Amino acid sequence: MKKYILIVFLSPLLLSLEKNKADCGDVELFFVSPKDESVIKQSKFKVQFGSRNIQISPAGIEVERLKDCHVSGHHHLIINNSYNVQENIGIPIPFDRNILHFGGGQTETLLTLPPGKYSLQLALGDSQHRPVESTNGKQEKNLILSEEINIEIIAN
């Protein structure tokens, strides 16, 4: 009988801990589309950004962290490794032809590129465009970056 009482007593606590653990999963940026190694037949195409456990928020707006594991910021799209975010921790990500800022909190864009091969990577920037560091330690140098994808444009 004591075992049952103990199980009934501890079950809600264990479920509560499991729920908090699920809410604080890995922080991740990724491409919804295009996929890695895509061959795209148009110069103008849609790029969709995905995120997990990140609150996407506009530049210039400080967002209070609700939980230690949740972060906020906005997307930056880096084309052809034109900027090394990892070497510039604490420095705002610059504006450039191949460094696109989505400071309005956008999660997709229509991108126009001439025919050729390209690498794409997402970086999360804070309200001041500085690279955002993760608290879970799984990203390199703890920066929140997507995996780099490669695409080829073969427009008609």
C-alpha positions, 0 to 999 in steps of 0.5 A: 500500500505504501508503494502505491501512495508513494507512486501516486504522490510522486507521479505529478511531480515526475510529469511536471519535471518531464513537461519542463524538460520538453519545453526546454528542448534544444534551440535550433535554426533550420531551413524549411525550404529549400532543402540541402542540395536542392536544384532550383529552376528559377532565379527567384524562389522562396526561402522559409526559415524554421526555428525551435524554442526561439521566439522570433522578434523584431530588431530593436525590441528587447524581449524578456527571457521567459525561461533560461532555455528560451531565446529571442531574436531575428533571422540573418541569411548569410550567402556564400560564407560572406561573414564568419559569425563565429569569429565576431561574437558580440559584434553586430552582424553587418549589412551587406549584399550577401548578408540579409537581415530580417529585422521585422521578424520575417520567417520567409523571403523571396530570394533572387540569385543568378544561376550558380552554386550557393551556400546558405546559413541562418544566424540568430541576431538579438535586438541589436543584431549581435549573434545570439548565444545558446544556453544549451551548449550544443552549438559551436561556440554556443552561437545559434546558427543553422546547418549550412545548406548548398543549393544550385540555381539553373534558371532558364 
